[in-house]
Amino acid sequence: MSPDALAELSMTEAADAFARGDVTAASLLDATFHRLEQHGAKVNAVIRLDREEARAAAAAMDQTRKSGAKLGPLAGVPMMHKDMYYRAGKVSTCGSKIRKNFVPQVTATVLKRLDAAGAIDGGTLNMAEFAQNPTGHNAHFGDAMNPWNAAHCTGGSSSGSGAIVGARIVTAALGSDTGGSIRLPATMCGVTGIKPTQTRVPRTGVMPLSFSADNVGPLCRTARDAARFLGVVAGVCPGDPTSSKEPVADYEAALTGDIRGLRVAVCEPWFFDDIDASVLKGFEAAMAVLKGLGATIETVRPDSLFAVNTYTAMVSRVEGATIHQQWMRECPGDYAVHLSARIYGGNAIPATAYLEALSRRGPLLRRFCDEALGRFDVVATPTLRNRVPTRAETDIDADPDNWDRFMDLSRNTRPFNYLGLPTISIAAGFDDRGLPVGLQLAARPFAEARLLRVADVFQRETDWHRRTPF
């Protein structure tokens, strides 16, 4: 197969082809490097390329397969990951100037699990500085750029992960999600991204942003890719006392191709206020697809979302300010202007308001589940209510008047971080400018298998996820 043909394989297709002996790990990696040389400059997704280490790992994996030894579920598949997943002895910048020379002494649990599954790690990816913006702007490494149109946002903060998967350079990449940072790049770059249930995936060795809302998850081509990836990285970890002991489902086995009788709740008006007409058209078409496959669609009006949005902002601001206190005292000028402004704001929120936000989390989760999931299996929303914006019109360092547009990007994603619910975003069409439109699905805690089944059925019926930008 040619490098471009190999690059079109999804993660699971590549892993299965390697397991059968149809391709080698070396040829898959060569295809990644070929695509990177062709298209890497168009997306500015890479911070560190570990070319020689990846070649050595691919050669070793080819020898493992030849020996007949048992292979992991991701054996031979090249990946790269957001530059906030620590690997002992390797610089992890976290997209910042402050950590440009930071060398961790630990390796993230999720990277260890991917290594054990046979994945080939090719390096680290661009991201919003300290994972704190929804657009993908980065004043230190340059903005990651959308593979569909470089003038437009990739989404953030997992900007490089969305861009490099969307550009068909790698098949999968770790992102993180504190307010939408997996789902927004997935939407804007036309790929699949899942934010698992809070605590489903351990965060050991991962840069923290907001310890009450941080989530680890993948950006991939397909729901099947996400199912296999999540099955590898999910599960309790002794190094992360917050990680759940809930048994990990067989996510890939859950992809039955059948959603007959599925009950879908569409929440109004929250997720649809001021929605762009072409985005709404894509969402309605997606609902028609699910209905045609046997699902029932019904509108609900959960009042709890207004309180959820207020408390979400309180929690993330206070916890972010707490994490950055020392650096903000010692080197405030090393932050991008918009980031220092956001962090400083967290210091002005009273402890009583923060504790109120934490104490209301459980009751609001129960209330939302009663309102929107009591009679339903999933909630469906547009991931983004607006068309994918340009980088210029969301650059708040250049023009503070862009603030409202900047913050509005995560309006539909933030509630699910506060509530801790599993949520997935998948490609569901294109807007009137030719930029991707995303469908977001959410479910009860630890119901990732259900979300993946619905997403997989949708992708069997449509081909939006197979469209390529170049």
C-alpha positions as CSV (number, residue, x, y, z in Angstrom):
1,M,0.0,0.0,0.0
2,S,1.1,3.6,-0.7
3,P,1.8,5.9,2.2
4,D,-1.3,7.9,1.5
5,A,-3.4,4.7,1.3
6,L,-1.9,3.6,4.7
7,A,-2.7,7.0,6.1
8,E,-6.4,6.5,5.3
9,L,-6.6,3.5,7.6
10,S,-8.4,4.2,10.9
11,M,-6.7,3.2,14.1
12,T,-8.5,-0.1,14.4
13,E,-8.1,-0.9,10.7
14,A,-4.3,-0.2,11.0
15,A,-4.0,-2.4,14.2
16,D,-6.0,-5.2,12.6
17,A,-4.0,-5.1,9.4
18,F,-0.7,-5.2,11.4
19,A,-2.0,-8.2,13.4
20,R,-2.9,-10.1,10.2
21,G,0.6,-9.3,8.8
22,D,-0.8,-7.2,5.9
23,V,1.3,-4.2,6.9
24,T,4.4,-3.6,9.1
25,A,4.7,-1.2,11.9
26,A,7.6,0.4,10.0
27,S,5.5,1.0,6.9
28,L,2.7,2.6,9.1
29,L,5.3,4.9,10.7
30,D,6.8,5.8,7.4
31,A,3.3,6.7,6.2
32,T,3.0,9.0,9.2
33,F,6.3,10.7,8.5
34,H,5.4,11.0,4.8
35,R,2.1,12.7,5.7
36,L,3.9,14.9,8.2
37,E,6.3,16.1,5.5
38,Q,3.5,16.7,3.1
39,H,1.0,18.4,5.5
40,G,2.7,19.1,8.8
41,A,3.4,22.8,8.1
42,K,-0.3,23.3,7.2
43,V,-1.4,22.4,10.7
44,N,1.5,23.2,13.0
45,A,0.5,20.4,15.2
46,V,3.8,19.0,16.5
47,I,6.0,20.3,19.3
48,R,8.4,17.4,19.7
49,L,9.1,14.7,17.1
50,D,10.7,11.5,18.4
51,R,11.6,10.2,15.0
52,E,14.4,7.7,16.0
53,E,12.8,6.4,19.1
54,A,9.6,5.7,17.1
55,R,11.6,3.9,14.4
56,A,13.3,1.7,17.0
57,A,9.9,0.9,18.6
58,A,8.3,0.1,15.3
59,A,11.2,-2.2,14.3
60,A,10.9,-4.0,17.7
61,M,7.2,-4.4,17.2
62,D,7.7,-5.9,13.8
63,Q,10.1,-8.4,15.4
64,T,7.5,-9.2,18.1
65,R,4.9,-10.0,15.5
66,K,7.4,-12.2,13.5
67,S,8.2,-14.1,16.7
68,G,4.5,-15.1,17.1
69,A,4.3,-13.4,20.5
70,K,0.9,-12.2,21.6
71,L,0.2,-8.7,20.4
72,G,-1.6,-5.8,22.2
73,P,-4.8,-4.4,20.8
74,L,-3.0,-1.3,19.4
75,A,0.2,-3.0,18.2
76,G,2.1,-1.2,15.4
77,V,-0.1,1.9,15.4
78,P,1.7,5.3,15.3
79,M,0.3,8.0,17.7
80,M,1.3,11.3,19.0
81,H,-0.1,13.0,22.1
82,K,-0.9,16.4,23.6
83,D,2.3,17.8,25.3
84,M,1.0,17.5,28.8
85,Y,1.3,13.7,29.2
86,Y,4.5,13.2,31.0
87,R,7.2,10.8,29.9
88,A,10.1,10.4,32.2
89,G,13.2,12.0,30.9
90,K,11.4,13.9,28.0
91,V,10.6,17.6,28.0
92,S,6.9,18.3,28.5
93,T,6.2,22.0,27.7
94,C,2.5,22.0,28.5
95,G,2.3,24.4,25.6
96,S,4.0,27.1,27.7
97,K,7.1,29.2,28.1
98,I,7.3,28.5,31.8
99,R,7.8,24.7,31.2
100,K,9.9,24.9,28.1
101,N,12.6,22.9,29.9
102,F,10.5,20.9,32.3
103,V,11.6,17.2,32.4
104,P,9.3,15.0,34.4
105,Q,10.5,12.0,36.4
106,V,7.3,10.0,35.9
107,T,5.5,8.6,32.9
108,A,1.7,9.1,32.7
109,T,-0.3,5.9,33.4
110,V,-2.1,6.3,30.1
111,L,1.1,6.4,28.2
112,K,2.3,3.2,30.0
113,R,-0.9,1.5,29.0
114,L,-0.7,2.6,25.4
115,D,3.0,1.3,25.4
116,A,1.8,-2.0,26.8
117,A,-0.9,-2.2,24.1
118,G,1.8,-1.9,21.4
119,A,1.2,1.7,20.2
120,I,4.2,3.5,18.7
121,D,4.7,7.0,20.3
122,G,6.0,9.5,17.9
123,G,6.2,12.6,20.1
124,T,4.2,15.4,21.4
125,L,1.6,17.8,20.1
126,N,0.7,21.5,20.2
127,M,-1.9,22.7,22.6
128,A,-3.4,25.8,24.2
129,E,-1.0,27.2,26.8
130,F,-1.6,25.1,30.0
131,A,-4.7,23.7,28.3
132,Q,-6.6,27.0,29.0
133,N,-8.4,28.1,25.9
134,P,-11.1,26.7,23.6
135,T,-9.6,28.0,20.3
136,G,-6.1,26.6,19.9
137,H,-4.2,29.9,20.0
138,N,-0.7,29.6,21.4
139,A,1.6,32.6,21.7
140,H,4.7,30.5,22.3
141,F,4.6,27.7,19.7
142,G,2.2,29.3,17.2
143,D,-1.4,28.5,16.7
144,A,-2.3,25.0,15.6
145,M,-4.3,25.4,12.3
146,N,-7.4,23.7,11.1
147,P,-6.8,21.2,8.3
148,W,-10.0,22.2,6.6
149,N,-9.0,25.9,6.5
150,A,-5.9,27.2,8.2
151,A,-7.5,30.6,8.9
152,H,-10.0,29.0,11.2
153,C,-9.7,27.6,14.7
154,T,-8.8,24.0,15.5
155,G,-10.6,24.2,18.8
156,G,-8.8,23.9,22.1
157,S,-7.1,23.1,24.2
158,S,-6.2,19.8,22.4
159,S,-5.6,21.7,19.2
160,G,-2.6,19.7,17.9
161,S,-4.4,16.5,18.6
162,G,-7.5,17.5,16.6
163,A,-5.4,19.0,13.8
164,I,-3.1,16.0,13.3
165,V,-5.9,13.4,13.4
166,G,-8.0,15.5,11.1
167,A,-5.1,15.9,8.7
168,R,-4.7,12.0,8.6
169,I,-1.1,12.2,9.9
170,V,-1.8,9.9,12.8
171,T,-4.9,7.9,13.6
172,A,-5.3,8.7,17.2
173,A,-4.0,11.1,19.9
174,L,-4.6,11.8,23.5
175,G,-6.3,15.0,24.4
176,S,-7.7,16.3,27.7
177,D,-11.0,17.9,28.5
178,T,-11.8,20.3,31.3
179,G,-14.5,22.4,29.5
180,G,-14.7,20.9,26.1
181,S,-11.0,20.5,25.1
182,I,-11.5,17.1,23.4
183,R,-14.9,17.7,21.9
184,L,-14.3,21.2,20.5
185,P,-11.2,20.1,18.4
186,A,-13.0,16.9,17.4
187,T,-15.9,19.1,16.1
188,M,-13.8,21.8,14.4
189,C,-11.4,19.3,12.8
190,G,-14.1,16.7,11.8
191,V,-13.0,13.8,13.9
192,T,-14.3,11.7,16.9
193,G,-13.5,12.7,20.5
194,I,-14.8,11.2,23.7
195,K,-14.7,12.7,27.2
196,P,-15.3,9.8,29.5
197,T,-17.0,9.8,32.9
198,Q,-15.1,11.8,35.5
199,T,-12.6,9.3,37.1
200,R,-13.0,6.7,34.4
201,V,-9.4,7.2,33.1
202,P,-6.6,7.9,35.6
203,R,-4.8,11.2,35.5
204,T,-1.4,10.1,37.0
205,G,1.4,11.9,35.3
206,V,-0.9,14.4,33.5
207,M,-0.6,18.1,33.8
208,P,-3.5,19.3,36.1
209,L,-5.8,22.2,35.2
210,S,-8.9,21.8,37.3
211,F,-8.8,18.7,39.5
212,S,-12.6,18.6,39.8
213,A,-13.2,18.7,36.0
214,D,-10.1,17.3,34.2
215,N,-10.6,14.3,32.0
216,V,-8.3,12.1,29.8
217,G,-9.5,10.8,26.5
218,P,-8.7,10.2,22.8
219,L,-9.3,12.0,19.5
220,C,-9.7,9.3,16.8
221,R,-11.2,8.8,13.3
222,T,-14.1,6.6,14.3
223,A,-16.2,5.5,17.3
224,R,-14.7,2.0,17.0
225,D,-11.3,3.6,17.3
226,A,-12.4,5.4,20.4
227,A,-13.9,2.2,21.9
228,R,-10.7,0.3,21.5
229,F,-8.5,3.2,22.7
230,L,-10.7,3.8,25.8
231,G,-10.7,0.1,26.6
232,V,-6.9,0.3,26.8
233,V,-6.5,3.4,29.0
234,A,-9.6,3.2,31.3
235,G,-9.5,1.6,34.7
236,V,-8.4,2.2,38.3
237,C,-4.8,3.2,38.9
238,P,-3.1,3.0,42.4
239,G,-1.3,6.3,41.6
240,D,-4.5,8.2,41.1
241,P,-6.8,7.8,44.2
242,T,-9.6,9.5,42.3
243,S,-9.7,6.9,39.6
244,S,-12.8,4.7,39.6
245,K,-12.9,1.1,40.5
246,E,-16.0,0.6,38.3
247,P,-15.3,-2.3,36.0
248,V,-14.3,-1.4,32.5
249,A,-16.8,-2.5,29.9
250,D,-15.9,-4.2,26.6
251,Y,-16.6,-1.1,24.6
252,E,-15.8,-2.6,21.2
253,A,-18.1,-5.5,21.8
254,A,-20.9,-3.0,22.6
255,L,-20.9,-1.8,19.0
256,T,-23.8,-4.0,17.9
257,G,-25.0,-1.8,15.1
258,D,-28.5,-1.6,16.6
259,I,-30.2,1.4,18.3
260,R,-33.8,0.4,17.8
261,G,-35.8,1.7,20.7
262,L,-33.1,4.1,21.8
263,R,-34.6,7.2,23.5
264,V,-32.9,10.5,22.7
265,A,-33.5,13.7,24.6
266,V,-32.9,17.1,22.8
267,C,-32.4,19.7,25.5
268,E,-33.9,23.1,24.7
269,P,-33.4,26.0,24.9
270,W,-29.9,26.0,26.4
271,F,-27.9,24.2,23.7
272,F,-29.7,26.0,20.8
273,D,-29.7,29.7,21.8
274,D,-28.6,31.8,18.8
275,I,-27.6,28.7,16.9
276,D,-26.3,29.2,13.4
277,A,-28.8,28.1,10.7
278,S,-26.3,25.7,9.0
279,V,-25.3,24.1,12.3
280,L,-28.9,23.6,13.2
281,K,-29.5,22.1,9.7
282,G,-26.7,19.6,10.4
283,F,-28.1,18.7,13.8
284,E,-31.6,18.1,12.5
285,A,-30.3,15.9,9.7
286,A,-28.4,13.9,12.3
287,M,-31.5,13.4,14.4
288,A,-33.3,12.3,11.2
289,V,-30.6,9.6,10.7
290,L,-31.0,8.3,14.3
291,K,-34.8,8.3,13.9
292,G,-34.5,6.4,10.7
293,L,-32.4,3.8,12.5
294,G,-35.2,3.2,15.1
295,A,-34.5,5.8,17.8
296,T,-37.2,8.1,19.3
297,I,-36.5,11.8,19.6
298,E,-38.1,14.0,22.2
299,T,-37.5,17.6,23.4
300,V,-37.0,18.3,27.1
301,R,-36.3,21.6,29.0
302,P,-34.0,21.0,31.9
303,D,-33.9,24.1,34.2
304,S,-30.8,22.8,36.0
305,L,-28.4,23.9,33.2
306,F,-28.5,27.6,34.1
307,A,-27.0,26.9,37.6
308,V,-24.6,24.3,36.1
309,N,-23.0,26.9,33.8
310,T,-22.5,29.3,36.7
311,Y,-20.9,26.8,39.0
312,T,-18.7,25.3,36.2
313,A,-17.0,28.6,35.7
314,M,-16.4,29.0,39.5
315,V,-14.8,25.6,39.9
316,S,-12.4,25.8,37.0
317,R,-11.3,29.4,37.7
318,V,-10.6,28.8,41.4
319,E,-8.8,25.5,40.9
320,G,-6.7,26.9,38.0
321,A,-5.7,29.9,40.0
322,T,-4.7,27.6,42.9
323,I,-2.4,25.5,40.6
324,H,-0.7,28.6,39.1
325,Q,-0.3,30.7,42.3
326,Q,3.5,30.4,42.6
327,W,4.2,31.0,38.9
328,M,1.8,33.9,38.8
329,R,3.9,35.5,41.6
330,E,7.3,34.6,40.2
331,C,6.9,35.0,36.4
332,P,3.5,36.5,35.4
333,G,5.0,38.0,32.2
334,D,5.7,34.5,30.9
335,Y,2.0,33.9,30.4
336,A,0.0,34.9,27.3
337,V,-2.0,38.0,28.2
338,H,-5.4,36.4,28.0
339,L,-4.3,33.5,30.2
340,S,-2.9,35.6,33.0
341,A,-6.1,37.6,33.0
342,R,-8.2,34.4,33.3
343,I,-6.0,33.0,36.1
344,Y,-6.0,36.2,38.1
345,G,-9.8,36.2,38.0
346,G,-9.9,33.0,40.0
347,N,-8.4,34.8,43.0
348,A,-11.4,37.0,43.2
349,I,-14.0,34.2,43.7
350,P,-14.8,33.8,47.4
351,A,-14.1,30.4,49.1
352,T,-17.8,30.3,50.1
353,A,-18.8,30.5,46.4
354,Y,-16.3,27.8,45.4
355,L,-17.5,25.5,48.1
356,E,-21.1,26.1,47.2
357,A,-20.3,25.1,43.6
358,L,-18.7,21.9,44.8
359,S,-21.5,21.0,47.2
360,R,-24.2,21.6,44.6
361,R,-22.5,19.3,42.1
362,G,-24.2,16.1,43.3
363,P,-27.7,17.5,43.6
364,L,-27.5,19.1,40.2
365,L,-26.2,15.9,38.6
366,R,-29.2,14.0,40.1
367,R,-31.5,16.8,38.9
368,F,-30.2,16.9,35.4
369,C,-30.4,13.1,35.1
370,D,-34.0,13.2,36.3
371,E,-34.9,16.0,33.8
372,A,-32.9,14.8,30.8
373,L,-32.0,11.2,31.3
374,G,-34.7,9.8,33.5
375,R,-36.8,8.6,30.6
376,F,-34.0,8.7,28.0
377,D,-30.8,6.9,27.1
378,V,-28.8,9.8,25.7
379,V,-28.9,13.5,25.4
380,A,-28.1,14.9,21.9
381,T,-26.9,18.5,21.2
382,P,-24.8,20.4,18.7
383,T,-21.3,20.4,20.0
384,L,-20.8,23.9,18.8
385,R,-23.7,26.3,18.3
386,N,-21.8,28.5,15.9
387,R,-19.9,27.9,12.7
388,V,-16.2,27.3,13.2
389,P,-14.7,30.8,13.8
390,T,-11.5,32.2,12.4
391,R,-8.4,32.5,14.5
392,A,-8.5,36.3,14.0
393,E,-12.1,36.7,15.3
394,T,-11.4,34.8,18.5
395,D,-7.9,36.3,19.2
396,I,-8.5,38.0,22.6
397,D,-4.9,39.1,23.0
398,A,-5.1,41.1,19.8
399,D,-8.6,42.4,20.5
400,P,-10.3,42.1,23.9
401,D,-13.7,42.7,22.2
402,N,-13.5,39.1,20.9
403,W,-14.0,37.8,24.5
404,D,-17.7,36.9,24.2
405,R,-17.1,35.0,21.0
406,F,-14.1,33.3,22.6
407,M,-16.0,32.2,25.7
408,D,-19.2,31.2,23.8
409,L,-17.3,28.4,22.1
410,S,-17.5,26.0,25.1
411,R,-21.1,26.9,26.1
412,N,-22.4,23.5,25.0
413,T,-19.6,21.4,26.3
414,R,-18.8,22.9,29.8
415,P,-21.9,21.6,31.6
416,F,-20.9,18.0,31.1
417,N,-17.5,18.6,32.8
418,Y,-19.2,20.0,35.9
419,L,-21.7,17.1,35.9
420,G,-19.0,14.5,35.2
421,L,-21.0,12.8,32.5
422,P,-19.5,10.9,29.6
423,T,-19.8,12.8,26.3
424,I,-18.8,12.2,22.7
425,S,-18.5,14.4,19.7
426,I,-18.7,13.1,16.1
427,A,-18.6,14.6,12.7
428,A,-22.2,15.3,11.4
429,G,-21.8,17.4,8.3
430,F,-20.4,20.7,7.2
431,D,-21.6,24.3,7.6
432,D,-22.2,26.8,4.7
433,R,-18.5,27.7,4.7
434,G,-17.3,24.1,4.3
435,L,-16.2,23.7,7.9
436,P,-17.2,20.6,10.0
437,V,-20.3,20.4,12.2
438,G,-20.3,18.2,15.3
439,L,-23.0,16.1,17.0
440,Q,-22.5,15.8,20.8
441,L,-24.0,12.9,22.8
442,A,-24.1,12.5,26.6
443,A,-25.3,9.7,28.9
444,R,-25.4,8.6,32.5
445,P,-22.2,8.0,34.4
446,F,-20.1,5.1,33.1
447,A,-22.4,4.6,30.1
448,E,-19.6,5.1,27.6
449,A,-20.5,1.9,25.8
450,R,-24.0,3.3,25.0
451,L,-22.5,6.5,23.6
452,L,-20.0,4.6,21.5
453,R,-22.8,2.3,20.1
454,V,-24.9,5.3,19.0
455,A,-21.9,7.0,17.5
456,D,-20.8,3.9,15.7
457,V,-24.3,3.3,14.2
458,F,-24.4,6.9,13.0
459,Q,-21.0,6.4,11.3
460,R,-22.1,3.2,9.7
461,E,-25.0,5.1,8.1
462,T,-23.1,8.3,7.2
463,D,-19.6,9.1,5.8
464,W,-18.9,12.5,7.4
465,H,-16.1,10.9,9.4
466,R,-14.4,9.6,6.2
467,R,-14.2,13.0,4.5
468,T,-10.7,14.3,4.2
469,P,-9.4,17.9,4.1
470,F,-6.6,17.1,1.6
